[in-house]
């Protein structure tokens, strides 16, 4: 008899991808966190490459399904899918990444794009390049996001200044900035929710 996936334990679900011994090992070393397992599980015994490929494939399937959903509906009506996409895309990186989600006039995602990469503590972001990409996508709006590898999701003063600068530059070409998210570990902070836009 078929068992629905909702009723399957985390260990059983993971075991269907990598085998029960490997699943138990990964959950143990990642303190039971599926998020940690998917973001960068440690070597998994005798077949680390195969296990890593399977977990990377699972994460990429989830990421693509979230992008597909954001292409089809107003992201403002489903902010959870934006947060999930950003979390699975940016969390776990050991360097800063600044990305933009370019939106059409109905707030559907045209394209998510990694714009800049930096170091452990900072990324240089160039408003001119962001404006060029927004125009190339014929975007009506944009959502920004970057990660904090430190694990602290709190926006810095520099993050606030950058957001204001980007908002001013994009307003000159009639592109609205809808939000800026900071991703750290499993946490995602919204500038719009904090009144920082």
C-alpha positions as CSV (number, residue, x, y, z in Angstrom):
1,X,0.0,0.0,0.0
2,X,1.3,3.5,-0.9
3,X,2.2,5.7,2.0
4,X,1.8,9.5,1.5
5,X,5.1,11.5,1.6
6,X,3.7,13.7,4.4
7,X,3.5,10.8,6.8
8,X,7.1,9.6,6.1
9,X,9.7,10.6,8.7
10,X,12.7,12.8,7.7
11,X,15.0,9.8,8.1
12,X,12.9,7.6,5.8
13,X,12.6,10.3,3.2
14,X,16.3,11.0,3.2
15,X,17.0,7.2,3.1
16,X,15.0,7.0,-0.1
17,X,17.7,9.2,-1.7
18,X,20.9,8.0,-0.1
19,X,20.2,4.8,1.8
20,X,19.3,4.2,5.4
21,X,22.8,4.0,6.9
22,X,24.0,7.2,5.1
23,X,20.7,9.0,6.1
24,X,21.2,8.1,9.7
25,X,24.8,9.3,9.6
26,X,24.0,12.6,7.9
27,X,21.1,13.4,10.3
28,X,23.4,12.6,13.3
29,X,26.3,14.8,12.2
30,X,23.8,17.6,11.1
31,X,22.0,17.5,14.5
32,X,18.8,16.2,12.8
33,X,18.5,19.2,10.5
34,X,17.4,18.5,6.9
35,X,18.3,22.1,6.1
36,X,21.9,21.5,7.1
37,X,22.0,18.2,5.3
38,X,20.9,19.8,2.0
39,X,23.1,22.9,2.4
40,X,26.3,21.0,2.7
41,X,26.4,17.7,4.4
42,X,29.8,16.3,5.4
43,X,31.4,13.4,3.5
44,X,29.0,10.5,3.7
45,X,31.2,7.4,4.0
46,X,32.4,5.4,1.0
47,X,30.3,7.2,-1.7
48,X,30.5,10.9,-0.9
49,X,30.3,12.0,-4.5
50,X,27.2,10.0,-5.3
51,X,25.5,11.1,-2.1
52,X,26.4,14.8,-2.6
53,X,25.1,14.6,-6.3
54,X,21.8,13.2,-5.1
55,X,21.4,15.8,-2.4
56,X,22.4,18.6,-4.8
57,X,19.9,17.3,-7.3
58,X,17.1,17.3,-4.7
59,X,18.0,20.8,-3.6
60,X,18.0,22.0,-7.3
61,X,14.6,20.4,-7.9
62,X,13.2,22.3,-5.0
63,X,14.8,25.5,-6.2
64,X,13.5,25.1,-9.7
65,X,10.0,24.3,-8.5
66,X,10.0,27.6,-6.5
67,X,11.3,29.6,-9.5
68,X,8.5,28.1,-11.6
69,X,5.9,29.1,-9.0
70,X,7.3,32.6,-8.8
71,X,7.1,32.9,-12.6
72,X,3.4,32.1,-12.5
73,X,2.0,34.3,-9.7
74,X,2.4,37.6,-8.0
75,X,5.3,37.2,-5.5
76,X,3.6,39.6,-3.2
77,X,0.7,37.2,-2.8
78,X,3.2,34.3,-1.9
79,X,6.1,35.8,0.1
80,X,6.8,32.4,1.6
81,X,7.9,31.0,-1.8
82,X,10.3,34.0,-2.2
83,X,11.8,33.3,1.3
84,X,12.1,29.6,0.6
85,X,13.8,30.2,-2.8
86,X,16.3,32.7,-1.2
87,X,17.0,30.4,1.7
88,X,17.7,27.4,-0.5
89,X,19.7,29.5,-3.0
90,X,21.8,31.7,-0.6
91,X,22.1,29.9,2.8
92,X,25.2,27.9,3.4
93,X,27.5,29.8,1.2
94,X,30.8,30.9,2.8
95,X,31.0,34.1,0.8
96,X,28.5,37.0,0.3
97,X,26.3,36.9,-2.8
98,X,24.0,39.8,-3.9
99,X,21.1,38.8,-6.2
100,X,18.1,40.4,-7.8
101,X,14.7,38.9,-8.7
102,X,13.6,41.0,-11.7
103,X,9.8,41.3,-11.9
104,X,7.2,42.1,-14.5
105,X,4.3,44.5,-14.1
106,X,2.3,41.8,-12.4
107,X,5.1,41.1,-9.9
108,X,5.9,37.8,-11.4
109,X,9.6,36.8,-11.5
110,X,11.1,37.3,-15.0
111,X,14.5,36.1,-13.8
112,X,16.4,35.5,-10.6
113,X,20.0,36.6,-11.2
114,X,23.2,36.4,-9.1
115,X,24.6,39.9,-9.6
116,X,27.8,40.1,-7.5
117,X,30.0,37.8,-5.3
118,X,32.2,39.0,-2.6
119,X,34.2,37.8,0.4
120,X,33.2,36.4,3.8
121,X,32.1,39.9,5.0
122,X,31.3,42.1,2.1
123,X,30.3,42.4,-1.6
124,X,30.8,45.3,-3.9
125,X,27.5,46.2,-5.6
126,X,27.4,48.6,-8.5
127,X,24.0,50.4,-9.0
128,X,24.8,51.1,-12.7
129,X,25.1,47.4,-13.4
130,X,21.8,46.7,-11.5
131,X,20.0,49.3,-13.6
132,X,21.5,47.9,-16.8
133,X,20.2,44.4,-16.0
134,X,16.8,45.7,-15.0
135,X,16.5,47.4,-18.3
136,X,17.8,44.4,-20.2
137,X,15.0,42.3,-18.5
138,X,12.4,45.1,-19.1
139,X,11.7,44.8,-15.4
140,X,8.9,46.8,-13.7
141,X,10.2,45.9,-10.3
142,X,12.9,44.1,-8.4
143,X,13.5,42.3,-5.1
144,X,17.1,42.3,-3.8
145,X,18.7,39.7,-1.6
146,X,22.0,38.9,-0.1
147,X,23.4,36.5,2.4
148,X,25.4,37.0,5.6
149,X,27.8,34.0,5.9
150,X,28.3,35.0,9.6
151,X,24.9,33.6,10.4
152,X,23.5,36.9,11.7
153,X,20.6,38.0,9.5
154,X,20.4,41.6,11.0
155,X,20.8,44.2,8.2
156,X,23.8,46.5,8.6
157,X,23.8,50.3,8.2
158,X,25.8,49.7,4.9
159,X,23.0,47.4,3.7
160,X,20.4,50.2,4.4
161,X,22.5,52.8,2.5
162,X,23.0,50.5,-0.4
163,X,19.3,49.8,-0.6
164,X,18.5,53.5,-0.6
165,X,21.1,54.1,-3.4
166,X,19.7,51.3,-5.5
167,X,16.1,52.5,-5.0
168,X,17.0,56.0,-6.1
169,X,18.9,54.8,-9.2
170,X,16.1,52.4,-10.3
171,X,13.4,55.0,-9.7
172,X,15.0,57.1,-12.5
173,X,14.1,54.4,-15.0
174,X,10.7,53.6,-13.4
175,X,11.7,50.3,-11.7
176,X,10.2,49.8,-8.2
177,X,12.2,48.2,-5.4
178,X,9.7,46.0,-3.6
179,X,12.0,44.5,-0.9
180,X,15.5,43.5,0.1
181,X,16.1,40.3,2.0
182,X,19.0,39.3,4.2
183,X,19.6,35.5,4.4
184,X,21.6,34.0,7.2
185,X,21.5,30.3,8.0
186,X,17.8,29.5,8.2
187,X,16.7,33.1,8.9
188,X,15.4,35.6,6.3
189,X,14.9,39.2,7.2
190,X,12.7,41.5,5.0
191,X,13.6,45.3,4.8
192,X,9.9,46.0,3.8
193,X,8.6,44.3,6.9
194,X,11.0,46.2,9.0
195,X,10.0,49.6,7.4
196,X,13.5,50.1,5.9
197,X,12.4,50.7,2.3
